[in-house]
Amino acid sequence: MLVVDGRNALSQGMNLFELTKVMRWLGCVSAINFDGGGSSTLWVKDQGVVNYPTDNRKWDHEGERKVANILYLK
């Protein structure tokens, strides 16, 4: 799993070319790119939000937005 933060002075994000290079470097042979931006949130059981979603315009773990779609792995 990989999440890329963006839209913040502390995070430059990635374009699709850069993301492709990182995924190949990680050994991925196929990948799915979901919507990015402020809605990018990675939540881990017993840890909560582990990245820095930016909808609140702060560099913290509280800026996630309500979304209708998720990818849930059990």
PDB file of N, CA, C and O in Angstrom:
ATOM      1  N   MET A   1       0.857  -1.174   0.000  1.00  0.00           N
ATOM      2  CA  MET A   1       0.000   0.000   0.000  1.00  0.00           C
ATOM      3  C   MET A   1       0.898   1.231   0.000  1.00  0.00           C
ATOM      4  O   MET A   1       1.928   1.277   0.673  1.00  0.00           O
ATOM      5  N   LEU A   2       0.488   2.197  -0.754  1.00  0.00           N
ATOM      6  CA  LEU A   2       1.252   3.433  -0.845  1.00  0.00           C
ATOM      7  C   LEU A   2       0.269   4.589  -0.939  1.00  0.00           C
ATOM      8  O   LEU A   2      -0.682   4.543  -1.719  1.00  0.00           O
ATOM      9  N   VAL A   3       0.499   5.617  -0.149  1.00  0.00           N
ATOM     10  CA  VAL A   3      -0.274   6.846  -0.270  1.00  0.00           C
ATOM     11  C   VAL A   3       0.719   7.989  -0.431  1.00  0.00           C
ATOM     12  O   VAL A   3       1.754   8.025   0.235  1.00  0.00           O
ATOM     13  N   VAL A   4       0.397   8.914  -1.312  1.00  0.00           N
ATOM     14  CA  VAL A   4       1.252  10.074  -1.571  1.00  0.00           C
ATOM     15  C   VAL A   4       0.495  11.316  -1.133  1.00  0.00           C
ATOM     16  O   VAL A   4      -0.603  11.586  -1.618  1.00  0.00           O
ATOM     17  N   ASP A   5       1.080  12.063  -0.223  1.00  0.00           N
ATOM     18  CA  ASP A   5       0.473  13.311   0.224  1.00  0.00           C
ATOM     19  C   ASP A   5       0.805  14.430  -0.750  1.00  0.00           C
ATOM     20  O   ASP A   5       1.843  14.404  -1.411  1.00  0.00           O
ATOM     21  N   GLY A   6      -0.069  15.396  -0.833  1.00  0.00           N
ATOM     22  CA  GLY A   6       0.161  16.541  -1.703  1.00  0.00           C
ATOM     23  C   GLY A   6      -0.622  17.743  -1.239  1.00  0.00           C
ATOM     24  O   GLY A   6      -1.254  17.724  -0.182  1.00  0.00           O
ATOM     25  N   ARG A   7      -0.572  18.809  -2.056  1.00  0.00           N
ATOM     26  CA  ARG A   7      -1.280  20.063  -1.788  1.00  0.00           C
ATOM     27  C   ARG A   7      -0.870  20.711  -0.474  1.00  0.00           C
ATOM     28  O   ARG A   7      -1.715  21.204   0.273  1.00  0.00           O
ATOM     29  N   ASN A   8       0.404  20.709  -0.199  1.00  0.00           N
ATOM     30  CA  ASN A   8       0.897  21.315   1.032  1.00  0.00           C
ATOM     31  C   ASN A   8       2.335  21.737   0.804  1.00  0.00           C
ATOM     32  O   ASN A   8       3.059  21.092   0.046  1.00  0.00           O
ATOM     33  N   ALA A   9       2.750  22.796   1.442  1.00  0.00           N
ATOM     34  CA  ALA A   9       4.127  23.264   1.288  1.00  0.00           C
ATOM     35  C   ALA A   9       5.133  22.229   1.788  1.00  0.00           C
ATOM     36  O   ALA A   9       6.295  22.255   1.381  1.00  0.00           O
ATOM     37  N   LEU A  10       4.704  21.316   2.666  1.00  0.00           N
ATOM     38  CA  LEU A  10       5.598  20.300   3.202  1.00  0.00           C
ATOM     39  C   LEU A  10       5.602  19.025   2.371  1.00  0.00           C
ATOM     40  O   LEU A  10       6.381  18.114   2.655  1.00  0.00           O
ATOM     41  N   SER A  11       4.761  18.936   1.361  1.00  0.00           N
ATOM     42  CA  SER A  11       4.670  17.751   0.523  1.00  0.00           C
ATOM     43  C   SER A  11       4.424  18.164  -0.912  1.00  0.00           C
ATOM     44  O   SER A  11       3.491  18.913  -1.201  1.00  0.00           O
ATOM     45  N   GLN A  12       5.264  17.675  -1.813  1.00  0.00           N
ATOM     46  CA  GLN A  12       5.138  18.064  -3.214  1.00  0.00           C
ATOM     47  C   GLN A  12       4.260  17.118  -4.021  1.00  0.00           C
ATOM     48  O   GLN A  12       3.930  17.416  -5.169  1.00  0.00           O
ATOM     49  N   GLY A  13       3.877  15.985  -3.445  1.00  0.00           N
ATOM     50  CA  GLY A  13       3.065  15.031  -4.187  1.00  0.00           C
ATOM     51  C   GLY A  13       3.873  14.373  -5.294  1.00  0.00           C
ATOM     52  O   GLY A  13       5.098  14.493  -5.324  1.00  0.00           O
ATOM     53  N   MET A  14       3.200  13.682  -6.200  1.00  0.00           N
ATOM     54  CA  MET A  14       3.840  13.029  -7.345  1.00  0.00           C
ATOM     55  C   MET A  14       2.925  13.126  -8.549  1.00  0.00           C
ATOM     56  O   MET A  14       1.701  13.087  -8.426  1.00  0.00           O
ATOM     57  N   ASN A  15       3.540  13.253  -9.716  1.00  0.00           N
ATOM     58  CA  ASN A  15       2.748  13.104 -10.929  1.00  0.00           C
ATOM     59  C   ASN A  15       2.735  11.618 -11.283  1.00  0.00           C
ATOM     60  O   ASN A  15       3.422  10.829 -10.635  1.00  0.00           O
ATOM     61  N   LEU A  16       1.971  11.225 -12.294  1.00  0.00           N
ATOM     62  CA  LEU A  16       1.838   9.802 -12.621  1.00  0.00           C
ATOM     63  C   LEU A  16       3.149   9.181 -13.084  1.00  0.00           C
ATOM     64  O   LEU A  16       3.397   8.006 -12.814  1.00  0.00           O
ATOM     65  N   PHE A  17       3.988   9.935 -13.770  1.00  0.00           N
ATOM     66  CA  PHE A  17       5.293   9.421 -14.193  1.00  0.00           C
ATOM     67  C   PHE A  17       6.153   9.092 -12.972  1.00  0.00           C
ATOM     68  O   PHE A  17       6.771   8.029 -12.913  1.00  0.00           O
ATOM     69  N   GLU A  18       6.191  10.005 -11.999  1.00  0.00           N
ATOM     70  CA  GLU A  18       6.963   9.758 -10.778  1.00  0.00           C
ATOM     71  C   GLU A  18       6.407   8.574  -9.988  1.00  0.00           C
ATOM     72  O   GLU A  18       7.160   7.747  -9.473  1.00  0.00           O
ATOM     73  N   LEU A  19       5.090   8.509  -9.901  1.00  0.00           N
ATOM     74  CA  LEU A  19       4.457   7.399  -9.194  1.00  0.00           C
ATOM     75  C   LEU A  19       4.782   6.064  -9.864  1.00  0.00           C
ATOM     76  O   LEU A  19       5.035   5.071  -9.182  1.00  0.00           O
ATOM     77  N   THR A  20       4.777   6.041 -11.189  1.00  0.00           N
ATOM     78  CA  THR A  20       5.140   4.831 -11.928  1.00  0.00           C
ATOM     79  C   THR A  20       6.554   4.392 -11.586  1.00  0.00           C
ATOM     80  O   THR A  20       6.798   3.206 -11.361  1.00  0.00           O
ATOM     81  N   LYS A  21       7.481   5.332 -11.545  1.00  0.00           N
ATOM     82  CA  LYS A  21       8.873   4.998 -11.222  1.00  0.00           C
ATOM     83  C   LYS A  21       8.992   4.415  -9.814  1.00  0.00           C
ATOM     84  O   LYS A  21       9.722   3.445  -9.610  1.00  0.00           O
ATOM     85  N   VAL A  22       8.286   4.993  -8.845  1.00  0.00           N
ATOM     86  CA  VAL A  22       8.332   4.495  -7.469  1.00  0.00           C
ATOM     87  C   VAL A  22       7.738   3.094  -7.388  1.00  0.00           C
ATOM     88  O   VAL A  22       8.311   2.213  -6.747  1.00  0.00           O
ATOM     89  N   MET A  23       6.597   2.883  -8.033  1.00  0.00           N
ATOM     90  CA  MET A  23       5.965   1.572  -7.982  1.00  0.00           C
ATOM     91  C   MET A  23       6.848   0.507  -8.614  1.00  0.00           C
ATOM     92  O   MET A  23       6.934  -0.606  -8.097  1.00  0.00           O
ATOM     93  N   ARG A  24       7.498   0.825  -9.712  1.00  0.00           N
ATOM     94  CA  ARG A  24       8.430  -0.131 -10.336  1.00  0.00           C
ATOM     95  C   ARG A  24       9.624  -0.388  -9.423  1.00  0.00           C
ATOM     96  O   ARG A  24      10.077  -1.526  -9.303  1.00  0.00           O
ATOM     97  N   TRP A  25      10.134   0.655  -8.783  1.00  0.00           N
ATOM     98  CA  TRP A  25      11.254   0.511  -7.846  1.00  0.00           C
ATOM     99  C   TRP A  25      10.862  -0.406  -6.685  1.00  0.00           C
ATOM    100  O   TRP A  25      11.698  -1.151  -6.174  1.00  0.00           O
ATOM    101  N   LEU A  26       9.596  -0.352  -6.269  1.00  0.00           N
ATOM    102  CA  LEU A  26       9.101  -1.211  -5.202  1.00  0.00           C
ATOM    103  C   LEU A  26       8.823  -2.641  -5.668  1.00  0.00           C
ATOM    104  O   LEU A  26       8.506  -3.510  -4.856  1.00  0.00           O
ATOM    105  N   GLY A  27       8.941  -2.882  -6.968  1.00  0.00           N
ATOM    106  CA  GLY A  27       8.747  -4.226  -7.500  1.00  0.00           C
ATOM    107  C   GLY A  27       7.347  -4.524  -7.983  1.00  0.00           C
ATOM    108  O   GLY A  27       7.030  -5.678  -8.274  1.00  0.00           O
ATOM    109  N   CYS A  28       6.499  -3.512  -8.077  1.00  0.00           N
ATOM    110  CA  CYS A  28       5.126  -3.726  -8.531  1.00  0.00           C
ATOM    111  C   CYS A  28       5.103  -3.987 -10.035  1.00  0.00           C
ATOM    112  O   CYS A  28       5.811  -3.330 -10.798  1.00  0.00           O
ATOM    113  N   VAL A  29       4.293  -4.939 -10.447  1.00  0.00           N
ATOM    114  CA  VAL A  29       4.110  -5.202 -11.872  1.00  0.00           C
ATOM    115  C   VAL A  29       2.740  -4.732 -12.340  1.00  0.00           C
ATOM    116  O   VAL A  29       2.506  -4.596 -13.541  1.00  0.00           O
ATOM    117  N   SER A  30       1.833  -4.485 -11.396  1.00  0.00           N
ATOM    118  CA  SER A  30       0.553  -3.868 -11.712  1.00  0.00           C
ATOM    119  C   SER A  30       0.114  -3.052 -10.500  1.00  0.00           C
ATOM    120  O   SER A  30       0.492  -3.352  -9.367  1.00  0.00           O
ATOM    121  N   ALA A  31      -0.675  -2.033 -10.746  1.00  0.00           N
ATOM    122  CA  ALA A  31      -1.099  -1.138  -9.667  1.00  0.00           C
ATOM    123  C   ALA A  31      -2.403  -0.461 -10.049  1.00  0.00           C
ATOM    124  O   ALA A  31      -2.774  -0.411 -11.222  1.00  0.00           O
ATOM    125  N   ILE A  32      -3.082   0.052  -9.058  1.00  0.00           N
ATOM    126  CA  ILE A  32      -4.292   0.837  -9.271  1.00  0.00           C
ATOM    127  C   ILE A  32      -4.056   2.208  -8.653  1.00  0.00           C
ATOM    128  O   ILE A  32      -3.637   2.308  -7.500  1.00  0.00           O
ATOM    129  N   ASN A  33      -4.320   3.253  -9.410  1.00  0.00           N
ATOM    130  CA  ASN A  33      -4.176   4.615  -8.918  1.00  0.00           C
ATOM    131  C   ASN A  33      -5.564   5.160  -8.602  1.00  0.00           C
ATOM    132  O   ASN A  33      -6.372   5.367  -9.507  1.00  0.00           O
ATOM    133  N   PHE A  34      -5.841   5.392  -7.330  1.00  0.00           N
ATOM    134  CA  PHE A  34      -7.113   5.985  -6.929  1.00  0.00           C
ATOM    135  C   PHE A  34      -6.997   7.502  -6.946  1.00  0.00           C
ATOM    136  O   PHE A  34      -5.915   8.047  -7.165  1.00  0.00           O
ATOM    137  N   ASP A  35      -8.115   8.179  -6.715  1.00  0.00           N
ATOM    138  CA  ASP A  35      -8.146   9.639  -6.666  1.00  0.00           C
ATOM    139  C   ASP A  35      -7.140  10.156  -5.651  1.00  0.00           C
ATOM    140  O   ASP A  35      -6.994   9.589  -4.568  1.00  0.00           O
ATOM    141  N   GLY A  36      -6.466  11.202  -5.994  1.00  0.00           N
ATOM    142  CA  GLY A  36      -5.481  11.776  -5.091  1.00  0.00           C
ATOM    143  C   GLY A  36      -5.956  13.071  -4.473  1.00  0.00           C
ATOM    144  O   GLY A  36      -7.152  13.356  -4.427  1.00  0.00           O
ATOM    145  N   GLY A  37      -5.010  13.841  -4.004  1.00  0.00           N
ATOM    146  CA  GLY A  37      -5.332  15.116  -3.382  1.00  0.00           C
ATOM    147  C   GLY A  37      -5.694  14.978  -1.921  1.00  0.00           C
ATOM    148  O   GLY A  37      -5.245  14.053  -1.243  1.00  0.00           O
ATOM    149  N   GLY A  38      -6.502  15.894  -1.443  1.00  0.00           N
ATOM    150  CA  GLY A  38      -6.856  15.938  -0.035  1.00  0.00           C
ATOM    151  C   GLY A  38      -7.649  14.739   0.448  1.00  0.00           C
ATOM    152  O   GLY A  38      -7.759  14.514   1.653  1.00  0.00           O
ATOM    153  N   SER A  39      -8.208  13.959  -0.487  1.00  0.00           N
ATOM    154  CA  SER A  39      -8.962  12.783  -0.071  1.00  0.00           C
ATOM    155  C   SER A  39      -8.078  11.557   0.137  1.00  0.00           C
ATOM    156  O   SER A  39      -8.571  10.516   0.573  1.00  0.00           O
ATOM    157  N   SER A  40      -6.793  11.656  -0.161  1.00  0.00           N
ATOM    158  CA  SER A  40      -5.887  10.516   0.030  1.00  0.00           C
ATOM    159  C   SER A  40      -5.619  10.310   1.505  1.00  0.00           C
ATOM    160  O   SER A  40      -4.943  11.116   2.145  1.00  0.00           O
ATOM    161  N   THR A  41      -6.157   9.217   2.040  1.00  0.00           N
ATOM    162  CA  THR A  41      -6.006   8.921   3.463  1.00  0.00           C
ATOM    163  C   THR A  41      -5.706   7.445   3.641  1.00  0.00           C
ATOM    164  O   THR A  41      -6.403   6.596   3.086  1.00  0.00           O
ATOM    165  N   LEU A  42      -4.678   7.134   4.409  1.00  0.00           N
ATOM    166  CA  LEU A  42      -4.361   5.747   4.741  1.00  0.00           C
ATOM    167  C   LEU A  42      -4.594   5.562   6.227  1.00  0.00           C
ATOM    168  O   LEU A  42      -3.914   6.158   7.062  1.00  0.00           O
ATOM    169  N   TRP A  43      -5.573   4.719   6.538  1.00  0.00           N
ATOM    170  CA  TRP A  43      -5.956   4.435   7.922  1.00  0.00           C
ATOM    171  C   TRP A  43      -5.557   3.007   8.231  1.00  0.00           C
ATOM    172  O   TRP A  43      -5.868   2.101   7.459  1.00  0.00           O
ATOM    173  N   VAL A  44      -4.873   2.786   9.349  1.00  0.00           N
ATOM    174  CA  VAL A  44      -4.405   1.466   9.756  1.00  0.00           C
ATOM    175  C   VAL A  44      -4.997   1.135  11.125  1.00  0.00           C
ATOM    176  O   VAL A  44      -4.974   1.958  12.040  1.00  0.00           O
ATOM    177  N   LYS A  45      -5.524  -0.080  11.248  1.00  0.00           N
ATOM    178  CA  LYS A  45      -6.103  -0.525  12.518  1.00  0.00           C
ATOM    179  C   LYS A  45      -5.087  -0.362  13.641  1.00  0.00           C
ATOM    180  O   LYS A  45      -3.907  -0.668  13.473  1.00  0.00           O
ATOM    181  N   ASP A  46      -5.547   0.112  14.764  1.00  0.00           N
ATOM    182  CA  ASP A  46      -4.736   0.360  15.967  1.00  0.00           C
ATOM    183  C   ASP A  46      -3.754   1.523  15.824  1.00  0.00           C
ATOM    184  O   ASP A  46      -3.002   1.814  16.754  1.00  0.00           O
ATOM    185  N   GLN A  47      -3.755   2.194  14.659  1.00  0.00           N
ATOM    186  CA  GLN A  47      -2.882   3.358  14.469  1.00  0.00           C
ATOM    187  C   GLN A  47      -3.650   4.592  14.020  1.00  0.00           C
ATOM    188  O   GLN A  47      -3.228   5.719  14.280  1.00  0.00           O
ATOM    189  N   GLY A  48      -4.772   4.382  13.350  1.00  0.00           N
ATOM    190  CA  GLY A  48      -5.531   5.497  12.816  1.00  0.00           C
ATOM    191  C   GLY A  48      -4.947   5.991  11.504  1.00  0.00           C
ATOM    192  O   GLY A  48      -4.360   5.212  10.753  1.00  0.00           O
ATOM    193  N   VAL A  49      -5.100   7.263  11.227  1.00  0.00           N
ATOM    194  CA  VAL A  49      -4.588   7.869   9.996  1.00  0.00           C
ATOM    195  C   VAL A  49      -3.066   7.969  10.104  1.00  0.00           C
ATOM    196  O   VAL A  49      -2.542   8.534  11.064  1.00  0.00           O
ATOM    197  N   VAL A  50      -2.355   7.413   9.105  1.00  0.00           N
ATOM    198  CA  VAL A  50      -0.892   7.384   9.165  1.00  0.00           C
ATOM    199  C   VAL A  50      -0.226   8.327   8.160  1.00  0.00           C
ATOM    200  O   VAL A  50       0.993   8.498   8.184  1.00  0.00           O
ATOM    201  N   ASN A  51      -1.009   8.929   7.292  1.00  0.00           N
ATOM    202  CA  ASN A  51      -0.425   9.913   6.382  1.00  0.00           C
ATOM    203  C   ASN A  51      -0.918  11.303   6.776  1.00  0.00           C
ATOM    204  O   ASN A  51      -1.458  11.487   7.867  1.00  0.00           O
ATOM    205  N   TYR A  52      -0.736  12.261   5.905  1.00  0.00           N
ATOM    206  CA  TYR A  52      -1.066  13.655   6.203  1.00  0.00           C
ATOM    207  C   TYR A  52      -2.065  14.212   5.191  1.00  0.00           C
ATOM    208  O   TYR A  52      -1.689  15.023   4.345  1.00  0.00           O
ATOM    209  N   PRO A  53      -3.343  13.788   5.261  1.00  0.00           N
ATOM    210  CA  PRO A  53      -4.347  14.357   4.360  1.00  0.00           C
ATOM    211  C   PRO A  53      -4.480  15.856   4.626  1.00  0.00           C
ATOM    212  O   PRO A  53      -4.318  16.308   5.759  1.00  0.00           O
ATOM    213  N   THR A  54      -4.771  16.614   3.588  1.00  0.00           N
ATOM    214  CA  THR A  54      -4.597  18.065   3.695  1.00  0.00           C
ATOM    215  C   THR A  54      -5.873  18.889   3.554  1.00  0.00           C
ATOM    216  O   THR A  54      -5.796  20.086   3.278  1.00  0.00           O
ATOM    217  N   ASP A  55      -7.022  18.292   3.733  1.00  0.00           N
ATOM    218  CA  ASP A  55      -8.234  19.094   3.585  1.00  0.00           C
ATOM    219  C   ASP A  55      -8.398  20.158   4.666  1.00  0.00           C
ATOM    220  O   ASP A  55      -9.142  21.117   4.465  1.00  0.00           O
ATOM    221  N   ASN A  56      -7.733  20.018   5.791  1.00  0.00           N
ATOM    222  CA  ASN A  56      -7.816  21.059   6.817  1.00  0.00           C
ATOM    223  C   ASN A  56      -6.671  22.080   6.689  1.00  0.00           C
ATOM    224  O   ASN A  56      -6.539  22.984   7.513  1.00  0.00           O
ATOM    225  N   ARG A  57      -5.859  21.919   5.653  1.00  0.00           N
ATOM    226  CA  ARG A  57      -4.737  22.824   5.352  1.00  0.00           C
ATOM    227  C   ARG A  57      -3.699  22.897   6.477  1.00  0.00           C
ATOM    228  O   ARG A  57      -3.037  23.919   6.660  1.00  0.00           O
ATOM    229  N   LYS A  58      -3.571  21.807   7.222  1.00  0.00           N
ATOM    230  CA  LYS A  58      -2.558  21.704   8.276  1.00  0.00           C
ATOM    231  C   LYS A  58      -1.741  20.444   8.033  1.00  0.00           C
ATOM    232  O   LYS A  58      -2.207  19.523   7.362  1.00  0.00           O
ATOM    233  N   TRP A  59      -0.534  20.394   8.568  1.00  0.00           N
ATOM    234  CA  TRP A  59       0.331  19.225   8.426  1.00  0.00           C
ATOM    235  C   TRP A  59       0.104  18.319   9.643  1.00  0.00           C
ATOM    236  O   TRP A  59       0.934  18.249  10.550  1.00  0.00           O
ATOM    237  N   ASP A  60      -1.052  17.625   9.637  1.00  0.00           N
ATOM    238  CA  ASP A  60      -1.382  16.730  10.745  1.00  0.00           C
ATOM    239  C   ASP A  60      -2.169  15.541  10.192  1.00  0.00           C
ATOM    240  O   ASP A  60      -2.343  15.427   8.979  1.00  0.00           O
ATOM    241  N   HIS A  61      -2.635  14.676  11.051  1.00  0.00           N
ATOM    242  CA  HIS A  61      -3.373  13.487  10.629  1.00  0.00           C
ATOM    243  C   HIS A  61      -4.888  13.694  10.695  1.00  0.00           C
ATOM    244  O   HIS A  61      -5.640  12.720  10.649  1.00  0.00           O
ATOM    245  N   GLU A  62      -5.342  14.920  10.799  1.00  0.00           N
ATOM    246  CA  GLU A  62      -6.763  15.215  11.009  1.00  0.00           C
ATOM    247  C   GLU A  62      -7.467  15.764   9.780  1.00  0.00           C
ATOM    248  O   GLU A  62      -8.650  16.092   9.864  1.00  0.00           O
ATOM    249  N   GLY A  63      -6.799  15.879   8.651  1.00  0.00           N
ATOM    250  CA  GLY A  63      -7.374  16.563   7.494  1.00  0.00           C
ATOM    251  C   GLY A  63      -8.110  15.696   6.509  1.00  0.00           C
ATOM    252  O   GLY A  63      -8.297  16.100   5.361  1.00  0.00           O
ATOM    253  N   GLU A  64      -8.543  14.495   6.923  1.00  0.00           N
ATOM    254  CA  GLU A  64      -9.249  13.645   5.957  1.00  0.00           C
ATOM    255  C   GLU A  64     -10.632  14.200   5.657  1.00  0.00           C
ATOM    256  O   GLU A  64     -11.209  14.925   6.468  1.00  0.00           O
ATOM    257  N   ARG A  65     -11.160  13.858   4.489  1.00  0.00           N
ATOM    258  CA  ARG A  65     -12.502  14.285   4.109  1.00  0.00           C
ATOM    259  C   ARG A  65     -13.407  13.069   4.006  1.00  0.00           C
ATOM    260  O   ARG A  65     -12.936  11.948   3.815  1.00  0.00           O
ATOM    261  N   LYS A  66     -14.687  13.291   4.131  1.00  0.00           N
ATOM    262  CA  LYS A  66     -15.653  12.219   3.968  1.00  0.00           C
ATOM    263  C   LYS A  66     -15.708  11.846   2.488  1.00  0.00           C
ATOM    264  O   LYS A  66     -15.862  12.713   1.627  1.00  0.00           O
ATOM    265  N   VAL A  67     -15.583  10.567   2.204  1.00  0.00           N
ATOM    266  CA  VAL A  67     -15.657  10.086   0.841  1.00  0.00           C
ATOM    267  C   VAL A  67     -16.622   8.914   0.763  1.00  0.00           C
ATOM    268  O   VAL A  67     -16.887   8.254   1.768  1.00  0.00           O
ATOM    269  N   ALA A  68     -17.143   8.655  -0.418  1.00  0.00           N
ATOM    270  CA  ALA A  68     -18.118   7.586  -0.593  1.00  0.00           C
ATOM    271  C   ALA A  68     -17.463   6.240  -0.896  1.00  0.00           C
ATOM    272  O   ALA A  68     -18.121   5.203  -0.807  1.00  0.00           O
ATOM    273  N   ASN A  69     -16.182   6.243  -1.250  1.00  0.00           N
ATOM    274  CA  ASN A  69     -15.521   5.012  -1.676  1.00  0.00           C
ATOM    275  C   ASN A  69     -14.267   4.753  -0.845  1.00  0.00           C
ATOM    276  O   ASN A  69     -13.525   5.673  -0.501  1.00  0.00           O
ATOM    277  N   ILE A  70     -14.052   3.476  -0.534  1.00  0.00           N
ATOM    278  CA  ILE A  70     -12.852   3.076   0.188  1.00  0.00           C
ATOM    279  C   ILE A  70     -12.353   1.760  -0.384  1.00  0.00           C
ATOM    280  O   ILE A  70     -13.097   1.039  -1.049  1.00  0.00           O
ATOM    281  N   LEU A  71     -11.100   1.455  -0.123  1.00  0.00           N
ATOM    282  CA  LEU A  71     -10.555   0.131  -0.370  1.00  0.00           C
ATOM    283  C   LEU A  71     -10.278  -0.461   1.001  1.00  0.00           C
ATOM    284  O   LEU A  71      -9.472   0.081   1.758  1.00  0.00           O
ATOM    285  N   TYR A  72     -10.935  -1.566   1.330  1.00  0.00           N
ATOM    286  CA  TYR A  72     -10.832  -2.171   2.646  1.00  0.00           C
ATOM    287  C   TYR A  72     -10.149  -3.526   2.494  1.00  0.00           C
ATOM    288  O   TYR A  72     -10.623  -4.385   1.751  1.00  0.00           O
ATOM    289  N   LEU A  73      -9.037  -3.714   3.197  1.00  0.00           N
ATOM    290  CA  LEU A  73      -8.329  -4.996   3.190  1.00  0.00           C
ATOM    291  C   LEU A  73      -8.388  -5.604   4.563  1.00  0.00           C
ATOM    292  O   LEU A  73      -8.126  -4.934   5.562  1.00  0.00           O
ATOM    293  N   LYS A  74      -8.730  -6.870   4.618  1.00  0.00           N
ATOM    294  CA  LYS A  74      -8.807  -7.547   5.899  1.00  0.00           C
ATOM    295  C   LYS A  74      -7.864  -8.727   5.908  1.00  0.00           C
ATOM    296  O   LYS A  74      -7.776  -9.439   6.908  1.00  0.00           O
TER     297      LYS A  74
END
